[in-house]
Amino acid sequence: MRIGLISDTHIPSMGAEPPPQVIAAFARVDAILHAGDIYVQSCLDWLERIAPVHAVPGGLVGSETAGPRVSIPMVVKLGGHAIGMVHKIELQPLADDVWPGNLNRYPAGKSIPDELRAIFGQPVDIVVFGYTHEAMVETHQGVLFVNPGSPTMVAQTMKLGTVALLEVGEGAPPQARIVELASLGA
């Protein structure tokens, strides 16, 4: 199963809709997971023309009535994996946002899976998040962490950015990769 991962679209302040390169990046995906900072339902509607969407709000106006596509935090079960989704992931021992490389500072002897179980209410083996706009694919204590970055805002500047692709299947380890949208045609 192939899943498109996106976060921090910031629509409409970053454009009327996500960049058209997202369509090329998400060709042949079975589902799309949006990790927040959506702002308007029309962004989710646009993505849903590509594939079914699950999303966490993190800035979605009217998110308390956003319907079945949106909740926070949420767990989506796809391809035999439990995927925890949240806009901003905060792990207590770090006392900081999760950035590329900083999970290496997670204290030895402390359990990332146990902390994630407390956040999501059940075990997860993949975490999809956003907030920092920093693309990241890292595995720690058997959990795959993926931040797809932002397709529209890089280093707090309106600029073509990134999304991610996640491959999952029964009995297979999950694989994720970052897609630079500038490398795709519009």
KELUM-580280 format. One record per residue (C-alpha): z, y, x; residue in three letters. Coordinates in steps of 0.02 Angstrom, whole numbers, plus 50000, padded with zeros to 5 digits. Layout:
residues N
{pt {Z, Y, X}, 'ALA'}
...
end
This chain:
residues 186
{pt {50000, 50000, 50000}, 'MET'}
{pt {49952, 50171, 50065}, 'ARG'}
{pt {50060, 50322, 50018}, 'ILE'}
{pt {50024, 50506, 50047}, 'GLY'}
{pt {50176, 50609, 50101}, 'LEU'}
{pt {50182, 50797, 50079}, 'ILE'}
{pt {50317, 50931, 50077}, 'SER'}
{pt {50340, 51118, 50080}, 'ASP'}
{pt {50177, 51164, 49995}, 'THR'}
{pt {50250, 51333, 49940}, 'HIS'}
{pt {50121, 51355, 49803}, 'ILE'}
{pt {50076, 51489, 49744}, 'PRO'}
{pt {50142, 51597, 49886}, 'SER'}
{pt {50035, 51500, 50012}, 'MET'}
{pt {49882, 51486, 49900}, 'GLY'}
{pt {49832, 51442, 49723}, 'ALA'}
{pt {49835, 51256, 49766}, 'GLU'}
{pt {49859, 51145, 49918}, 'PRO'}
{pt {49721, 51154, 50050}, 'PRO'}
{pt {49567, 51049, 50007}, 'PRO'}
{pt {49593, 50948, 50168}, 'GLN'}
{pt {49738, 50862, 50078}, 'VAL'}
{pt {49609, 50774, 49968}, 'ILE'}
{pt {49525, 50701, 50122}, 'ALA'}
{pt {49692, 50655, 50202}, 'ALA'}
{pt {49748, 50565, 50044}, 'PHE'}
{pt {49585, 50472, 50011}, 'ALA'}
{pt {49625, 50297, 49947}, 'ARG'}
{pt {49814, 50323, 49931}, 'VAL'}
{pt {49903, 50227, 49794}, 'ASP'}
{pt {50040, 50357, 49769}, 'ALA'}
{pt {50096, 50527, 49832}, 'ILE'}
{pt {50275, 50574, 49873}, 'LEU'}
{pt {50314, 50762, 49878}, 'HIS'}
{pt {50477, 50806, 49967}, 'ALA'}
{pt {50506, 50977, 49890}, 'GLY'}
{pt {50474, 51163, 49899}, 'ASP'}
{pt {50341, 51141, 49766}, 'ILE'}
{pt {50379, 51299, 49662}, 'TYR'}
{pt {50256, 51267, 49520}, 'VAL'}
{pt {50206, 51117, 49413}, 'GLN'}
{pt {50022, 51155, 49442}, 'SER'}
{pt {50043, 51095, 49622}, 'CYS'}
{pt {50100, 50924, 49560}, 'LEU'}
{pt {49960, 50922, 49431}, 'ASP'}
{pt {49834, 50956, 49571}, 'TRP'}
{pt {49904, 50814, 49677}, 'LEU'}
{pt {49908, 50696, 49528}, 'GLU'}
{pt {49719, 50709, 49517}, 'ARG'}
{pt {49722, 50610, 49681}, 'ILE'}
{pt {49858, 50481, 49641}, 'ALA'}
{pt {50022, 50462, 49544}, 'PRO'}
{pt {50156, 50582, 49609}, 'VAL'}
{pt {50344, 50567, 49633}, 'HIS'}
{pt {50434, 50725, 49690}, 'ALA'}
{pt {50601, 50803, 49728}, 'VAL'}
{pt {50616, 50987, 49680}, 'PRO'}
{pt {50691, 51088, 49823}, 'GLY'}
{pt {50629, 51253, 49752}, 'GLY'}
{pt {50534, 51195, 49598}, 'LEU'}
{pt {50555, 51326, 49463}, 'VAL'}
{pt {50625, 51247, 49306}, 'GLY'}
{pt {50660, 51083, 49397}, 'SER'}
{pt {50799, 51038, 49276}, 'GLU'}
{pt {50663, 51008, 49146}, 'THR'}
{pt {50524, 50954, 49262}, 'ALA'}
{pt {50501, 50784, 49184}, 'GLY'}
{pt {50495, 50608, 49253}, 'PRO'}
{pt {50399, 50652, 49412}, 'ARG'}
{pt {50544, 50754, 49484}, 'VAL'}
{pt {50726, 50715, 49524}, 'SER'}
{pt {50844, 50739, 49671}, 'ILE'}
{pt {50885, 50637, 49770}, 'PRO'}
{pt {50779, 50492, 49717}, 'MET'}
{pt {50734, 50317, 49772}, 'VAL'}
{pt {50558, 50252, 49745}, 'VAL'}
{pt {50522, 50067, 49769}, 'LYS'}
{pt {50346, 50039, 49832}, 'LEU'}
{pt {50269, 49897, 49931}, 'GLY'}
{pt {50434, 49804, 49945}, 'GLY'}
{pt {50526, 49952, 50021}, 'HIS'}
{pt {50661, 50069, 49955}, 'ALA'}
{pt {50606, 50247, 49998}, 'ILE'}
{pt {50739, 50381, 49986}, 'GLY'}
{pt {50670, 50555, 49950}, 'MET'}
{pt {50761, 50719, 49968}, 'VAL'}
{pt {50706, 50894, 50017}, 'HIS'}
{pt {50844, 50931, 50142}, 'LYS'}
{pt {50929, 50785, 50227}, 'ILE'}
{pt {51101, 50822, 50299}, 'GLU'}
{pt {51190, 50687, 50396}, 'LEU'}
{pt {51375, 50727, 50417}, 'GLN'}
{pt {51400, 50680, 50601}, 'PRO'}
{pt {51256, 50794, 50652}, 'LEU'}
{pt {51315, 50946, 50553}, 'ALA'}
{pt {51135, 51007, 50564}, 'ASP'}
{pt {50964, 50981, 50487}, 'ASP'}
{pt {50866, 50830, 50544}, 'VAL'}
{pt {50740, 50889, 50673}, 'TRP'}
{pt {50626, 50787, 50786}, 'PRO'}
{pt {50736, 50705, 50918}, 'GLY'}
{pt {50906, 50755, 50851}, 'ASN'}
{pt {50946, 50587, 50771}, 'LEU'}
{pt {50969, 50527, 50950}, 'ASN'}
{pt {51134, 50624, 50943}, 'ARG'}
{pt {51198, 50521, 50795}, 'TYR'}
{pt {51365, 50451, 50859}, 'PRO'}
{pt {51367, 50273, 50923}, 'ALA'}
{pt {51471, 50163, 50810}, 'GLY'}
{pt {51427, 50264, 50653}, 'LYS'}
{pt {51307, 50190, 50526}, 'SER'}
{pt {51154, 50287, 50471}, 'ILE'}
{pt {51115, 50156, 50336}, 'PRO'}
{pt {51292, 50174, 50265}, 'ASP'}
{pt {51278, 50364, 50259}, 'GLU'}
{pt {51108, 50351, 50175}, 'LEU'}
{pt {51180, 50230, 50047}, 'ARG'}
{pt {51308, 50364, 50003}, 'ALA'}
{pt {51171, 50495, 49984}, 'ILE'}
{pt {51048, 50391, 49883}, 'PHE'}
{pt {51168, 50275, 49791}, 'GLY'}
{pt {51083, 50119, 49861}, 'GLN'}
{pt {51015, 50055, 50026}, 'PRO'}
{pt {50851, 50131, 50086}, 'VAL'}
{pt {50742, 50082, 50232}, 'ASP'}
{pt {50631, 50237, 50232}, 'ILE'}
{pt {50681, 50419, 50210}, 'VAL'}
{pt {50552, 50552, 50165}, 'VAL'}
{pt {50612, 50731, 50178}, 'PHE'}
{pt {50552, 50908, 50213}, 'GLY'}
{pt {50635, 51078, 50229}, 'TYR'}
{pt {50612, 51108, 50417}, 'THR'}
{pt {50420, 51109, 50413}, 'HIS'}
{pt {50430, 51006, 50574}, 'GLU'}
{pt {50326, 50847, 50564}, 'ALA'}
{pt {50424, 50695, 50619}, 'MET'}
{pt {50407, 50505, 50620}, 'VAL'}
{pt {50558, 50417, 50698}, 'GLU'}
{pt {50653, 50255, 50672}, 'THR'}
{pt {50842, 50250, 50694}, 'HIS'}
{pt {50957, 50103, 50657}, 'GLN'}
{pt {50815, 50016, 50566}, 'GLY'}
{pt {50775, 50164, 50453}, 'VAL'}
{pt {50607, 50253, 50462}, 'LEU'}
{pt {50625, 50443, 50443}, 'PHE'}
{pt {50468, 50541, 50397}, 'VAL'}
{pt {50451, 50728, 50377}, 'ASN'}
{pt {50267, 50764, 50340}, 'PRO'}
{pt {50287, 50947, 50392}, 'GLY'}
{pt {50199, 51076, 50284}, 'SER'}
{pt {50014, 51083, 50242}, 'PRO'}
{pt {50020, 51272, 50220}, 'THR'}
{pt {50157, 51347, 50329}, 'MET'}
{pt {50179, 51311, 50515}, 'VAL'}
{pt {50313, 51403, 50614}, 'ALA'}
{pt {50342, 51513, 50461}, 'GLN'}
{pt {50160, 51570, 50466}, 'THR'}
{pt {50025, 51538, 50335}, 'MET'}
{pt {49922, 51411, 50430}, 'LYS'}
{pt {49841, 51242, 50401}, 'LEU'}
{pt {49974, 51113, 50444}, 'GLY'}
{pt {50013, 50929, 50417}, 'THR'}
{pt {50041, 50789, 50293}, 'VAL'}
{pt {50083, 50606, 50328}, 'ALA'}
{pt {50021, 50434, 50280}, 'LEU'}
{pt {50139, 50288, 50253}, 'LEU'}
{pt {50083, 50107, 50249}, 'GLU'}
{pt {50203, 49984, 50166}, 'VAL'}
{pt {50189, 49804, 50112}, 'GLY'}
{pt {50297, 49655, 50069}, 'GLU'}
{pt {50372, 49582, 50228}, 'GLY'}
{pt {50284, 49706, 50343}, 'ALA'}
{pt {50372, 49844, 50438}, 'PRO'}
{pt {50327, 50017, 50370}, 'PRO'}
{pt {50209, 50122, 50475}, 'GLN'}
{pt {50188, 50311, 50462}, 'ALA'}
{pt {50080, 50438, 50549}, 'ARG'}
{pt {50059, 50626, 50543}, 'ILE'}
{pt {49889, 50696, 50493}, 'VAL'}
{pt {49836, 50865, 50563}, 'GLU'}
{pt {49739, 50944, 50420}, 'LEU'}
{pt {49638, 51054, 50539}, 'ALA'}
{pt {49558, 50894, 50606}, 'SER'}
{pt {49484, 50856, 50433}, 'LEU'}
{pt {49338, 50938, 50346}, 'GLY'}
{pt {49371, 51041, 50191}, 'ALA'}
end
